[in-house]
């Protein structure tokens, strides 16, 4: 499975051009909210692949990483620098 993360401090943001293309592909008419983008979305991955560094906003450096298909995962971050972590079970 492929996932898009931000690999620098600043956080996950698309450039205006990338956000416009994503909105066009999804048929969105309202302003795109970056927090609502699924990081394994095929359109997002294709946009980042195709646009390369032009998909980055001023304070982002997007990259596509490969993770195993059979895990449950989430994106974690510190100061905007992100990584993918495997979900673990917890009980109280």
C-alpha positions as CSV (number, residue, x, y, z in Angstrom):
1,X,0.0,0.0,0.0
2,X,1.2,3.5,-0.8
3,X,0.7,6.5,1.6
4,X,1.5,10.2,1.2
5,X,3.3,11.8,4.2
6,X,5.0,15.1,4.8
7,X,8.7,14.6,5.4
8,X,9.7,18.0,6.9
9,X,8.6,20.3,9.7
10,X,5.6,22.4,8.7
11,X,2.8,19.9,8.1
12,X,0.9,18.2,5.3
13,X,-0.3,20.8,2.7
14,X,-0.8,20.7,-1.0
15,X,0.3,23.5,-3.3
16,X,-2.6,25.5,-4.8
17,X,-2.1,23.7,-8.1
18,X,-2.2,20.3,-6.5
19,X,-5.2,21.2,-4.3
20,X,-7.1,22.4,-7.4
21,X,-6.3,19.2,-9.3
22,X,-7.4,17.1,-6.3
23,X,-10.6,19.1,-6.0
24,X,-11.3,18.8,-9.7
25,X,-10.8,15.0,-9.6
26,X,-13.1,14.6,-6.6
27,X,-15.7,17.0,-7.9
28,X,-15.4,19.3,-4.9
29,X,-17.0,22.7,-5.1
30,X,-16.0,24.0,-1.6
31,X,-12.5,24.9,-0.4
32,X,-10.4,21.8,0.1
33,X,-9.7,20.9,3.7
34,X,-6.3,19.1,3.9
35,X,-7.3,17.2,7.0
36,X,-10.0,15.4,5.1
37,X,-7.7,13.9,2.5
38,X,-7.1,10.2,2.9
39,X,-3.4,9.6,2.6
40,X,-3.8,6.4,0.7
41,X,-6.2,8.0,-1.8
42,X,-5.2,6.9,-5.4
43,X,-5.9,10.4,-6.8
44,X,-3.6,12.0,-4.2
45,X,-0.8,9.5,-4.8
46,X,-1.1,10.1,-8.6
47,X,-1.0,13.9,-8.2
48,X,2.1,13.7,-5.9
49,X,3.8,11.3,-8.3
50,X,2.9,13.4,-11.4
51,X,3.6,16.9,-10.0
52,X,6.6,16.0,-7.9
53,X,7.9,19.0,-5.9
54,X,5.2,21.2,-7.5
55,X,2.7,19.4,-5.3
56,X,4.4,20.8,-2.2
57,X,3.1,23.9,-0.4
58,X,5.7,26.4,1.0
59,X,6.3,24.4,4.2
60,X,5.8,20.8,3.0
61,X,7.8,18.1,1.4
62,X,5.5,15.3,0.3
63,X,6.7,11.8,-0.3
64,X,5.1,8.5,-1.0
65,X,6.0,5.6,1.2
66,X,5.3,1.9,0.9
67,X,3.8,0.0,3.8
68,X,2.5,-3.6,4.1
69,X,-1.1,-4.1,2.8
70,X,-2.2,-6.1,5.8
71,X,-1.7,-3.6,8.7
72,X,-4.0,-1.1,10.3
73,X,-2.1,2.2,10.3
74,X,-2.3,5.9,11.1
75,X,-0.2,9.0,10.3
76,X,1.7,10.4,13.3
77,X,3.6,13.6,13.4
78,X,5.9,15.9,15.4
79,X,6.0,19.5,14.5
80,X,4.5,18.6,11.1
81,X,7.1,16.0,10.2
82,X,5.1,12.8,9.7
83,X,5.5,9.0,9.7
84,X,3.2,6.1,9.4
85,X,2.7,4.0,12.6
86,X,0.9,0.7,13.0
87,X,-2.2,0.7,15.1
88,X,-2.0,-1.3,18.3
89,X,-4.8,-2.5,20.5
90,X,-5.2,-1.1,24.0
91,X,-7.7,-1.9,26.8
92,X,-8.6,-0.1,30.1
